Amino acid sequence: MKITISYEFDSVEEALAHLSPEAPELVTAPETSLSEPATTAPKTRKPRKPATIEQAAAPVVEERTDKADTLAPDAAAPASYPTATHDEAMAALRKTFNEKGASAATALLAKFDVVRFSEIPKARYGEFVAKAG
């Protein structure tokens, strides 16, 4: 069971006297009571300087530290892999998924450092089909 009791007082001094009636002289009110109006204006923030068109149009460049040098997604497929079409590569992914499961399909995509099939460069479709087996 939860019981909530609330009080309303006109001043801090009145609240303190009510909450400790046995020894009101031990309880002192803060130097500024809540019932007094504030003497200082609240602080305001400076408005932000608007960004220039050049700053807004500047591209955001993220550096990759993992396998970016050894397995770039936009690198051309090595000559040892045959070329493949989008449909052939998608069929290879579907076959991997149906025969080996979602984790195998995800692992195959991870070999190309991508999360989605659409992120694989067209030049690497042949390599993808070959690795899908």
N, CA, C and O atoms as a GROMACS GRO file, in nm:
protein
  532
    1MET      N    1   0.084  -0.116   0.000
    1MET     CA    2   0.000   0.000   0.000
    1MET      C    3   0.090   0.123   0.000
    1MET      O    4   0.192   0.126   0.069
    2LYS      N    5   0.052   0.223  -0.076
    2LYS     CA    6   0.127   0.346  -0.085
    2LYS      C    7   0.036   0.461  -0.046
    2LYS      O    8  -0.074   0.476  -0.100
    3ILE      N    9   0.082   0.542   0.049
    3ILE     CA   10   0.006   0.658   0.094
    3ILE      C   11   0.089   0.782   0.064
    3ILE      O   12   0.206   0.789   0.099
    4THR      N   13   0.029   0.879  -0.001
    4THR     CA   14   0.096   1.004  -0.033
    4THR      C   15   0.025   1.117   0.036
    4THR      O   16  -0.097   1.131   0.024
    5ILE      N   17   0.100   1.197   0.107
    5ILE     CA   18   0.044   1.313   0.177
    5ILE      C   19   0.119   1.435   0.125
    5ILE      O   20   0.242   1.435   0.119
    6SER      N   21   0.046   1.538   0.089
    6SER     CA   22   0.111   1.660   0.043
    6SER      C   23   0.060   1.778   0.125
    6SER      O   24  -0.054   1.779   0.171
    7TYR      N   25   0.147   1.877   0.141
    7TYR     CA   26   0.115   1.998   0.217
    7TYR      C   27   0.138   2.118   0.127
    7TYR      O   28   0.220   2.114   0.036
    8GLU      N   29   0.065   2.225   0.155
    8GLU     CA   30   0.087   2.352   0.086
    8GLU      C   31   0.109   2.459   0.192
    8GLU      O   32   0.030   2.473   0.285
    9PHE      N   33   0.218   2.533   0.177
    9PHE     CA   34   0.253   2.639   0.271
    9PHE      C   35   0.279   2.766   0.193
    9PHE      O   36   0.318   2.763   0.076
   10ASP      N   37   0.257   2.880   0.260
   10ASP     CA   38   0.280   3.009   0.196
   10ASP      C   39   0.426   3.051   0.198
   10ASP      O   40   0.467   3.134   0.117
   11SER      N   41   0.507   2.993   0.288
   11SER     CA   42   0.648   3.028   0.294
   11SER      C   43   0.728   2.909   0.345
   11SER      O   44   0.673   2.813   0.398
   12VAL      N   45   0.857   2.918   0.327
   12VAL     CA   46   0.946   2.812   0.373
   12VAL      C   47   0.945   2.807   0.525
   12VAL      O   48   0.947   2.699   0.584
   13GLU      N   49   0.942   2.924   0.588
   13GLU     CA   50   0.943   2.930   0.735
   13GLU      C   51   0.821   2.857   0.793
   13GLU      O   52   0.831   2.784   0.892
   14GLU      N   53   0.706   2.879   0.731
   14GLU     CA   54   0.583   2.814   0.777
   14GLU      C   55   0.593   2.662   0.762
   14GLU      O   56   0.550   2.588   0.850
   15ALA      N   57   0.650   2.616   0.652
   15ALA     CA   58   0.665   2.473   0.629
   15ALA      C   59   0.760   2.412   0.732
   15ALA      O   60   0.733   2.305   0.786
   16LEU      N   61   0.872   2.479   0.758
   16LEU     CA   62   0.968   2.427   0.855
   16LEU      C   63   0.910   2.424   0.996
   16LEU      O   64   0.934   2.330   1.072
   17ALA      N   65   0.834   2.525   1.030
   17ALA     CA   66   0.772   2.527   1.163
   17ALA      C   67   0.669   2.416   1.176
   17ALA      O   68   0.655   2.357   1.283
   18HIS      N   69   0.598   2.386   1.070
   18HIS     CA   70   0.497   2.281   1.074
   18HIS      C   71   0.561   2.142   1.080
   18HIS      O   72   0.514   2.054   1.152
   19LEU      N   73   0.670   2.123   1.004
   19LEU     CA   74   0.732   1.992   0.997
   19LEU      C   75   0.814   1.958   1.120
   19LEU      O   76   0.838   1.840   1.147
   20SER      N   77   0.858   2.056   1.195
   20SER     CA   78   0.931   2.028   1.320
   20SER      C   79   0.878   2.116   1.432
   20SER      O   80   0.947   2.209   1.474
   21PRO      N   81   0.757   2.089   1.482
   21PRO     CA   82   0.695   2.174   1.584
   21PRO      C   83   0.764   2.165   1.720
   21PRO      O   84   0.751   2.256   1.802
   22GLU      N   85   0.839   2.053   1.748
   22GLU     CA   86   0.901   2.037   1.878
   22GLU      C   87   1.014   2.135   1.899
   22GLU      O   88   1.033   2.186   2.010
   23ALA      N   89   1.091   2.162   1.794
   23ALA     CA   90   1.206   2.250   1.810
   23ALA      C   91   1.217   2.344   1.691
   23ALA      O   92   1.308   2.330   1.610
   24PRO      N   93   1.127   2.440   1.679
   24PRO     CA   94   1.131   2.530   1.565
   24PRO      C   95   1.257   2.618   1.565
   24PRO      O   96   1.296   2.668   1.460
   25GLU      N   97   1.319   2.637   1.680
   25GLU     CA   98   1.438   2.721   1.684
   25GLU      C   99   1.560   2.651   1.623
   25GLU      O  100   1.657   2.718   1.586
   26LEU      N  101   1.557   2.515   1.611
   26LEU     CA  102   1.668   2.443   1.551
   26LEU      C  103   1.663   2.444   1.399
   26LEU      O  104   1.763   2.424   1.331
   27VAL      N  105   1.545   2.468   1.347
   27VAL     CA  106   1.527   2.468   1.203
   27VAL      C  107   1.534   2.612   1.155
   27VAL      O  108   1.458   2.698   1.200
   28THR      N  109   1.627   2.637   1.064
   28THR     CA  110   1.638   2.772   1.009
   28THR      C  111   1.603   2.768   0.862
   28THR      O  112   1.630   2.671   0.790
   29ALA      N  113   1.543   2.874   0.820
   29ALA     CA  114   1.504   2.885   0.679
   29ALA      C  115   1.625   2.926   0.597
   29ALA      O  116   1.715   2.993   0.647
   30PRO      N  117   1.628   2.888   0.474
   30PRO     CA  118   1.736   2.934   0.389
   30PRO      C  119   1.734   3.086   0.376
   30PRO      O  120   1.633   3.150   0.402
   31GLU      N  121   1.846   3.142   0.334
   31GLU     CA  122   1.856   3.288   0.327
   31GLU      C  123   1.755   3.347   0.230
   31GLU      O  124   1.705   3.457   0.254
   32THR      N  125   1.724   3.280   0.125
   32THR     CA  126   1.622   3.326   0.032
   32THR      C  127   1.507   3.228   0.038
   32THR      O  128   1.526   3.109   0.013
   33SER      N  129   1.392   3.275   0.069
   33SER     CA  130   1.279   3.184   0.072
   33SER      C  131   1.220   3.171  -0.068
   33SER      O  132   1.242   3.256  -0.154
   34LEU      N  133   1.146   3.066  -0.088
   34LEU     CA  134   1.088   3.040  -0.218
   34LEU      C  135   0.977   3.138  -0.252
   34LEU      O  136   0.944   3.156  -0.369
   35SER      N  137   0.920   3.200  -0.152
   35SER     CA  138   0.811   3.292  -0.178
   35SER      C  139   0.860   3.428  -0.226
   35SER      O  140   0.782   3.507  -0.278
   36GLU      N  141   0.990   3.457  -0.209
   36GLU     CA  142   1.044   3.584  -0.255
   36GLU      C  143   1.071   3.578  -0.405
   36GLU      O  144   1.109   3.473  -0.457
   37PRO      N  145   1.050   3.688  -0.474
   37PRO     CA  146   1.078   3.686  -0.617
   37PRO      C  147   1.228   3.683  -0.644
   37PRO      O  148   1.308   3.731  -0.563
   38ALA      N  149   1.264   3.626  -0.754
   38ALA     CA  150   1.405   3.617  -0.790
   38ALA      C  151   1.458   3.755  -0.825
   38ALA      O  152   1.389   3.834  -0.890
   39THR      N  153   1.580   3.786  -0.780
   39THR     CA  154   1.636   3.918  -0.804
   39THR      C  155   1.721   3.923  -0.931
   39THR      O  156   1.746   4.030  -0.985
   40THR      N  157   1.765   3.808  -0.978
   40THR     CA  158   1.847   3.807  -1.099
   40THR      C  159   1.768   3.742  -1.212
   40THR      O  160   1.685   3.654  -1.191
   41ALA      N  161   1.796   3.788  -1.330
   41ALA     CA  162   1.729   3.732  -1.448
   41ALA      C  163   1.791   3.597  -1.481
   41ALA      O  164   1.911   3.577  -1.460
   42PRO      N  165   1.713   3.505  -1.532
   42PRO     CA  166   1.770   3.376  -1.570
   42PRO      C  167   1.869   3.393  -1.685
   42PRO      O  168   1.856   3.482  -1.768
   43LYS      N  169   1.969   3.304  -1.687
   43LYS     CA  170   2.070   3.309  -1.792
   43LYS      C  171   2.009   3.263  -1.924
   43LYS      O  172   1.928   3.170  -1.929
   44THR      N  173   2.049   3.331  -2.027
   44THR     CA  174   2.003   3.291  -2.160
   44THR      C  175   2.124   3.250  -2.242
   44THR      O  176   2.234   3.301  -2.220
   45ARG      N  177   2.103   3.161  -2.334
   45ARG     CA  178   2.211   3.114  -2.420
   45ARG      C  179   2.219   3.202  -2.543
   45ARG      O  180   2.120   3.257  -2.591
   46LYS      N  181   2.339   3.211  -2.593
   46LYS     CA  182   2.358   3.283  -2.719
   46LYS      C  183   2.304   3.196  -2.832
   46LYS      O  184   2.321   3.074  -2.829
   47PRO      N  185   2.240   3.256  -2.929
   47PRO     CA  186   2.195   3.175  -3.042
   47PRO      C  187   2.317   3.128  -3.122
   47PRO      O  188   2.417   3.199  -3.130
   48ARG      N  189   2.306   3.011  -3.180
   48ARG     CA  190   2.415   2.956  -3.259
   48ARG      C  191   2.432   3.035  -3.387
   48ARG      O  192   2.336   3.085  -3.447
   49LYS      N  193   2.557   3.045  -3.427
   49LYS     CA  194   2.586   3.111  -3.552
   49LYS      C  195   2.542   3.018  -3.665
   49LYS      O  196   2.578   2.901  -3.666
   50PRO      N  197   2.465   3.069  -3.760
   50PRO     CA  198   2.419   2.980  -3.868
   50PRO      C  199   2.537   2.930  -3.950
   50PRO      O  200   2.633   3.003  -3.975
   51ALA      N  201   2.528   2.807  -3.991
   51ALA     CA  202   2.633   2.745  -4.071
   51ALA      C  203   2.632   2.805  -4.210
   51ALA      O  204   2.527   2.837  -4.265
   52THR      N  205   2.749   2.819  -4.266
   52THR     CA  206   2.757   2.869  -4.402
   52THR      C  207   2.720   2.757  -4.498
   52THR      O  208   2.714   2.640  -4.459
   53ILE      N  209   2.695   2.792  -4.620
   53ILE     CA  210   2.658   2.692  -4.720
   53ILE      C  211   2.771   2.594  -4.740
   53ILE      O  212   2.749   2.475  -4.759
   54GLU      N  213   2.896   2.645  -4.736
   54GLU     CA  214   3.012   2.558  -4.755
   54GLU      C  215   3.021   2.455  -4.642
   54GLU      O  216   3.052   2.338  -4.667
   55GLN      N  217   2.994   2.498  -4.518
   55GLN     CA  218   3.001   2.406  -4.405
   55GLN      C  219   2.889   2.302  -4.413
   55GLN      O  220   2.910   2.185  -4.383
   56ALA      N  221   2.771   2.345  -4.454
   56ALA     CA  222   2.659   2.253  -4.462
   56ALA      C  223   2.677   2.152  -4.575
   56ALA      O  224   2.632   2.038  -4.565
   57ALA      N  225   2.744   2.194  -4.682
   57ALA     CA  226   2.760   2.107  -4.797
   57ALA      C  227   2.884   2.019  -4.788
   57ALA      O  228   2.904   1.932  -4.873
   58ALA      N  229   2.969   2.041  -4.687
   58ALA     CA  230   3.092   1.962  -4.676
   58ALA      C  231   3.057   1.817  -4.648
   58ALA      O  232   2.976   1.789  -4.560
   59PRO      N  233   3.118   1.723  -4.720
   59PRO     CA  234   3.087   1.582  -4.698
   59PRO      C  235   3.148   1.532  -4.568
   59PRO      O  236   3.254   1.578  -4.526
   60VAL      N  237   3.081   1.438  -4.507
   60VAL     CA  238   3.132   1.374  -4.386
   60VAL      C  239   3.209   1.251  -4.429
   60VAL      O  240   3.155   1.164  -4.497
   61VAL      N  241   3.335   1.244  -4.389
   61VAL     CA  242   3.420   1.133  -4.430
   61VAL      C  243   3.454   1.051  -4.306
   61VAL      O  244   3.506   1.104  -4.208
   62GLU      N  245   3.425   0.923  -4.312
   62GLU     CA  246   3.458   0.833  -4.201
   62GLU      C  247   3.572   0.744  -4.245
   62GLU      O  248   3.571   0.688  -4.354
   63GLU      N  249   3.672   0.732  -4.157
   63GLU     CA  250   3.784   0.644  -4.187
   63GLU      C  251   3.756   0.507  -4.129
   63GLU      O  252   3.707   0.493  -4.017
   64ARG      N  253   3.789   0.406  -4.208
   64ARG     CA  254   3.770   0.268  -4.162
   64ARG      C  255   3.905   0.215  -4.119
   64ARG      O  256   4.006   0.237  -4.185
   65THR      N  257   3.906   0.146  -4.007
   65THR     CA  258   4.032   0.093  -3.957
   65THR      C  259   4.039  -0.058  -3.967
   65THR      O  260   4.146  -0.116  -3.944
   66ASP      N  261   3.928  -0.124  -4.000
   66ASP     CA  262   3.931  -0.270  -4.005
   66ASP      C  263   3.996  -0.317  -4.134
   66ASP      O  264   4.112  -0.283  -4.158
   67LYS      N  265   3.931  -0.391  -4.217
   67LYS     CA  266   3.989  -0.453  -4.335
   67LYS      C  267   3.980  -0.363  -4.458
   67LYS      O  268   3.976  -0.414  -4.570
   68ALA      N  269   3.979  -0.233  -4.440
   68ALA     CA  270   3.957  -0.142  -4.552
   68ALA      C  271   4.065  -0.153  -4.659
   68ALA      O  272   4.035  -0.139  -4.778
   69ASP      N  273   4.190  -0.177  -4.621
   69ASP     CA  274   4.297  -0.183  -4.720
   69ASP      C  275   4.300  -0.317  -4.794
   69ASP      O  276   4.330  -0.321  -4.913
   70THR      N  277   4.270  -0.424  -4.725
   70THR     CA  278   4.283  -0.556  -4.786
   70THR      C  279   4.160  -0.602  -4.860
   70THR      O  280   4.171  -0.682  -4.953
   71LEU      N  281   4.042  -0.553  -4.823
   71LEU     CA  282   3.918  -0.602  -4.885
   71LEU      C  283   3.823  -0.485  -4.906
   71LEU      O  284   3.718  -0.478  -4.843
   72ALA      N  285   3.858  -0.395  -4.994
   72ALA     CA  286   3.774  -0.279  -5.022
   72ALA      C  287   3.652  -0.323  -5.101
   72ALA      O  288   3.666  -0.399  -5.198
   73PRO      N  289   3.531  -0.278  -5.063
   73PRO     CA  290   3.411  -0.321  -5.133
   73PRO      C  291   3.408  -0.276  -5.279
   73PRO      O  292   3.342  -0.342  -5.360
   74ASP      N  293   3.476  -0.167  -5.315
   74ASP     CA  294   3.469  -0.122  -5.452
   74ASP      C  295   3.588  -0.170  -5.536
   74ASP      O  296   3.606  -0.126  -5.649
   75ALA      N  297   3.667  -0.259  -5.480
   75ALA     CA  298   3.781  -0.312  -5.555
   75ALA      C  299   3.731  -0.406  -5.666
   75ALA      O  300   3.628  -0.471  -5.651
   76ALA      N  301   3.804  -0.411  -5.774
   76ALA     CA  302   3.766  -0.498  -5.885
   76ALA      C  303   3.789  -0.644  -5.847
   76ALA      O  304   3.877  -0.675  -5.767
   77ALA      N  305   3.711  -0.731  -5.903
   77ALA     CA  306   3.725  -0.874  -5.874
   77ALA      C  307   3.854  -0.926  -5.937
   77ALA      O  308   3.890  -0.886  -6.047
   78PRO      N  309   3.923  -1.014  -5.868
   78PRO     CA  310   4.044  -1.071  -5.926
   78PRO      C  311   4.011  -1.147  -6.054
   78PRO      O  312   3.898  -1.191  -6.075
   79ALA      N  313   4.112  -1.160  -6.139
   79ALA     CA  314   4.092  -1.224  -6.269
   79ALA      C  315   4.056  -1.372  -6.257
   79ALA      O  316   4.002  -1.429  -6.352
   80SER      N  317   4.084  -1.434  -6.143
   80SER     CA  318   4.057  -1.577  -6.128
   80SER      C  319   3.908  -1.608  -6.111
   80SER      O  320   3.868  -1.724  -6.119
   81TYR      N  321   3.827  -1.506  -6.086
   81TYR     CA  322   3.684  -1.529  -6.069
   81TYR      C  323   3.610  -1.493  -6.196
   81TYR      O  324   3.641  -1.392  -6.259
   82PRO      N  325   3.513  -1.575  -6.236
   82PRO     CA  326   3.434  -1.541  -6.355
   82PRO      C  327   3.340  -1.425  -6.324
   82PRO      O  328   3.313  -1.395  -6.208
   83THR      N  329   3.294  -1.361  -6.427
   83THR     CA  330   3.197  -1.254  -6.406
   83THR      C  331   3.059  -1.315  -6.382
   83THR      O  332   3.029  -1.425  -6.427
   84ALA      N  333   2.978  -1.242  -6.309
   84ALA     CA  334   2.842  -1.290  -6.280
   84ALA      C  335   2.747  -1.172  -6.283
   84ALA      O  336   2.788  -1.057  -6.265
   85THR      N  337   2.621  -1.201  -6.306
   85THR     CA  338   2.518  -1.097  -6.310
   85THR      C  339   2.459  -1.079  -6.171
   85THR      O  340   2.485  -1.156  -6.079
   86HIS      N  341   2.379  -0.976  -6.159
   86HIS     CA  342   2.309  -0.949  -6.033
   86HIS      C  343   2.220  -1.066  -5.995
   86HIS      O  344   2.218  -1.108  -5.879
   87ASP      N  345   2.147  -1.118  -6.092
   87ASP     CA  346   2.055  -1.230  -6.066
   87ASP      C  347   2.129  -1.356  -6.022
   87ASP      O  348   2.082  -1.427  -5.933
   88GLU      N  349   2.244  -1.383  -6.082
   88GLU     CA  350   2.322  -1.501  -6.044
   88GLU      C  351   2.376  -1.488  -5.902
   88GLU      O  352   2.376  -1.584  -5.825
   89ALA      N  353   2.423  -1.368  -5.868
   89ALA     CA  354   2.475  -1.346  -5.734
   89ALA      C  355   2.363  -1.354  -5.630
   89ALA      O  356   2.382  -1.409  -5.522
   90MET      N  357   2.248  -1.299  -5.664
   90MET     CA  358   2.133  -1.305  -5.572
   90MET      C  359   2.086  -1.448  -5.556
   90MET      O  360   2.048  -1.488  -5.445
   91ALA      N  361   2.088  -1.526  -5.662
   91ALA     CA  362   2.050  -1.667  -5.654
   91ALA      C  363   2.148  -1.745  -5.565
   91ALA      O  364   2.107  -1.835  -5.492
   92ALA      N  365   2.276  -1.710  -5.572
   92ALA     CA  366   2.375  -1.776  -5.488
   92ALA      C  367   2.351  -1.744  -5.340
   92ALA      O  368   2.366  -1.831  -5.254
   93LEU      N  369   2.314  -1.620  -5.311
   93LEU     CA  370   2.284  -1.582  -5.173
   93LEU      C  371   2.158  -1.654  -5.124
   93LEU      O  372   2.153  -1.703  -5.011
   94ARG      N  373   2.056  -1.661  -5.210
   94ARG     CA  374   1.933  -1.730  -5.175
   94ARG      C  375   1.958  -1.878  -5.147
   94ARG      O  376   1.904  -1.935  -5.052
   95LYS      N  377   2.042  -1.941  -5.232
   95LYS     CA  378   2.074  -2.082  -5.216
   95LYS      C  379   2.148  -2.106  -5.084
   95LYS      O  380   2.120  -2.202  -5.012
   96THR      N  381   2.243  -2.018  -5.052
   96THR     CA  382   2.316  -2.029  -4.925
   96THR      C  383   2.219  -2.017  -4.808
   96THR      O  384   2.227  -2.094  -4.712
   97PHE      N  385   2.130  -1.922  -4.816
   97PHE     CA  386   2.033  -1.901  -4.709
   97PHE      C  387   1.942  -2.022  -4.692
   97PHE      O  388   1.920  -2.066  -4.580
   98ASN      N  389   1.890  -2.075  -4.802
   98ASN     CA  390   1.797  -2.187  -4.794
   98ASN      C  391   1.862  -2.318  -4.750
   98ASN      O  392   1.802  -2.397  -4.678
   99GLU      N  393   1.987  -2.340  -4.793
   99GLU     CA  394   2.052  -2.466  -4.762
   99GLU      C  395   2.130  -2.463  -4.629
   99GLU      O  396   2.134  -2.563  -4.557
  100LYS      N  397   2.190  -2.350  -4.597
  100LYS     CA  398   2.277  -2.343  -4.479
  100LYS      C  399   2.226  -2.254  -4.367
  100LYS      O  400   2.276  -2.260  -4.255
  101GLY      N  401   2.126  -2.173  -4.397
  101GLY     CA  402   2.066  -2.091  -4.293
  101GLY      C  403   2.108  -1.945  -4.300
  101GLY      O  404   2.195  -1.906  -4.377
  102ALA      N  405   2.042  -1.865  -4.217
  102ALA     CA  406   2.064  -1.720  -4.216
  102ALA      C  407   2.203  -1.683  -4.168
  102ALA      O  408   2.263  -1.588  -4.218
  103SER      N  409   2.255  -1.758  -4.071
  103SER     CA  410   2.389  -1.724  -4.020
  103SER      C  411   2.496  -1.744  -4.126
  103SER      O  412   2.592  -1.668  -4.133
  104ALA      N  413   2.481  -1.847  -4.210
  104ALA     CA  414   2.577  -1.871  -4.319
  104ALA      C  415   2.568  -1.760  -4.424
  104ALA      O  416   2.669  -1.716  -4.477
  105ALA      N  417   2.445  -1.716  -4.454
  105ALA     CA  418   2.427  -1.607  -4.551
  105ALA      C  419   2.486  -1.477  -4.497
  105ALA      O  420   2.547  -1.401  -4.572
  106THR      N  421   2.468  -1.452  -4.369
  106THR     CA  422   2.524  -1.332  -4.307
  106THR      C  423   2.676  -1.339  -4.306
  106THR      O  424   2.743  -1.238  -4.330
  107ALA      N  425   2.731  -1.456  -4.279
  107ALA     CA  426   2.877  -1.473  -4.279
  107ALA      C  427   2.933  -1.452  -4.419
  107ALA      O  428   3.041  -1.396  -4.435
  108LEU      N  429   2.860  -1.498  -4.521
  108LEU     CA  430   2.904  -1.478  -4.660
  108LEU      C  431   2.909  -1.329  -4.693
  108LEU      O  432   3.005  -1.282  -4.754
  109LEU      N  433   2.808  -1.256  -4.652
  109LEU     CA  434   2.808  -1.111  -4.675
  109LEU      C  435   2.922  -1.044  -4.598
  109LEU      O  436   2.984  -0.950  -4.648
  110ALA      N  437   2.949  -1.093  -4.478
  110ALA     CA  438   3.056  -1.035  -4.396
  110ALA      C  439   3.193  -1.054  -4.461
  110ALA      O  440   3.282  -0.972  -4.440
  111LYS      N  441   3.210  -1.160  -4.539
  111LYS     CA  442   3.338  -1.180  -4.610
  111LYS      C  443   3.366  -1.066  -4.707
  111LYS      O  444   3.481  -1.038  -4.740
  112PHE      N  445   3.260  -1.000  -4.751
  112PHE     CA  446   3.274  -0.888  -4.842
  112PHE      C  447   3.261  -0.754  -4.769
  112PHE      O  448   3.251  -0.648  -4.832
  113ASP      N  449   3.260  -0.761  -4.637
  113ASP     CA  450   3.255  -0.642  -4.551
  113ASP      C  451   3.130  -0.559  -4.577
  113ASP      O  452   3.135  -0.436  -4.578
  114VAL      N  453   3.017  -0.627  -4.598
  114VAL     CA  454   2.890  -0.560  -4.621
  114VAL      C  455   2.782  -0.623  -4.533
  114VAL      O  456   2.801  -0.733  -4.479
  115VAL      N  457   2.672  -0.553  -4.519
  115VAL     CA  458   2.559  -0.605  -4.441
  115VAL      C  459   2.445  -0.645  -4.534
  115VAL      O  460   2.372  -0.740  -4.505
  116ARG      N  461   2.431  -0.573  -4.645
  116ARG     CA  462   2.324  -0.600  -4.740
  116ARG      C  463   2.382  -0.643  -4.875
  116ARG      O  464   2.492  -0.603  -4.911
  117PHE      N  465   2.308  -0.721  -4.946
  117PHE     CA  466   2.352  -0.766  -5.078
  117PHE      C  467   2.372  -0.647  -5.172
  117PHE      O  468   2.464  -0.647  -5.254
  118SER      N  469   2.287  -0.546  -5.160
  118SER     CA  470   2.295  -0.430  -5.248
  118SER      C  471   2.425  -0.351  -5.230
  118SER      O  472   2.458  -0.267  -5.315
  119GLU      N  473   2.499  -0.376  -5.123
  119GLU     CA  474   2.625  -0.304  -5.098
  119GLU      C  475   2.744  -0.369  -5.168
  119GLU      O  476   2.854  -0.312  -5.170
  120ILE      N  477   2.726  -0.488  -5.226
  120ILE     CA  478   2.834  -0.556  -5.295
  120ILE      C  479   2.854  -0.490  -5.432
  120ILE      O  480   2.757  -0.475  -5.506
  121PRO      N  481   2.976  -0.450  -5.466
  121PRO     CA  482   3.000  -0.390  -5.598
  121PRO      C  483   2.974  -0.492  -5.710
  121PRO      O  484   2.999  -0.611  -5.693
  122LYS      N  485   2.923  -0.444  -5.820
  122LYS     CA  486   2.891  -0.532  -5.933
  122LYS      C  487   3.014  -0.606  -5.983
  122LYS      O  488   3.004  -0.719  -6.032
  123ALA      N  489   3.131  -0.544  -5.970
  123ALA     CA  490   3.254  -0.606  -6.018
  123ALA      C  491   3.292  -0.728  -5.935
  123ALA      O  492   3.375  -0.809  -5.979
  124ARG      N  493   3.233  -0.745  -5.817
  124ARG     CA  494   3.269  -0.857  -5.731
  124ARG      C  495   3.162  -0.966  -5.726
  124ARG      O  496   3.171  -1.057  -5.645
  125TYR      N  497   3.060  -0.957  -5.813
  125TYR     CA  498   2.955  -1.058  -5.815
  125TYR      C  499   3.011  -1.197  -5.845
  125TYR      O  500   2.968  -1.295  -5.784
  126GLY      N  501   3.105  -1.206  -5.937
  126GLY     CA  502   3.164  -1.337  -5.971
  126GLY      C  503   3.235  -1.398  -5.852
  126GLY      O  504   3.222  -1.518  -5.827
  127GLU      N  505   3.309  -1.318  -5.778
  127GLU     CA  506   3.378  -1.365  -5.657
  127GLU      C  507   3.275  -1.411  -5.553
  127GLU      O  508   3.295  -1.510  -5.484
  128PHE      N  509   3.164  -1.335  -5.543
  128PHE     CA  510   3.058  -1.369  -5.447
  128PHE      C  511   2.998  -1.506  -5.481
  128PHE      O  512   2.980  -1.590  -5.392
  129VAL      N  513   2.967  -1.527  -5.608
  129VAL     CA  514   2.909  -1.655  -5.651
  129VAL      C  515   3.006  -1.769  -5.622
  129VAL      O  516   2.965  -1.876  -5.577
  130ALA      N  517   3.134  -1.746  -5.648
  130ALA     CA  518   3.234  -1.851  -5.626
  130ALA      C  519   3.247  -1.885  -5.478
  130ALA      O  520   3.259  -2.002  -5.442
  131LYS      N  521   3.244  -1.785  -5.393
  131LYS     CA  522   3.258  -1.810  -5.248
  131LYS      C  523   3.131  -1.868  -5.188
  131LYS      O  524   3.135  -1.937  -5.086
  132ALA      N  525   3.017  -1.841  -5.253
  132ALA     CA  526   2.891  -1.898  -5.205
  132ALA      C  527   2.889  -2.048  -5.227
  132ALA      O  528   2.823  -2.122  -5.155
  133GLY      N  529   2.963  -2.092  -5.327
  133GLY     CA  530   2.979  -2.235  -5.352
  133GLY      C  531   2.860  -2.293  -5.412
  133GLY      O  532   2.857  -2.413  -5.440
   0.00000   0.00000   0.00000
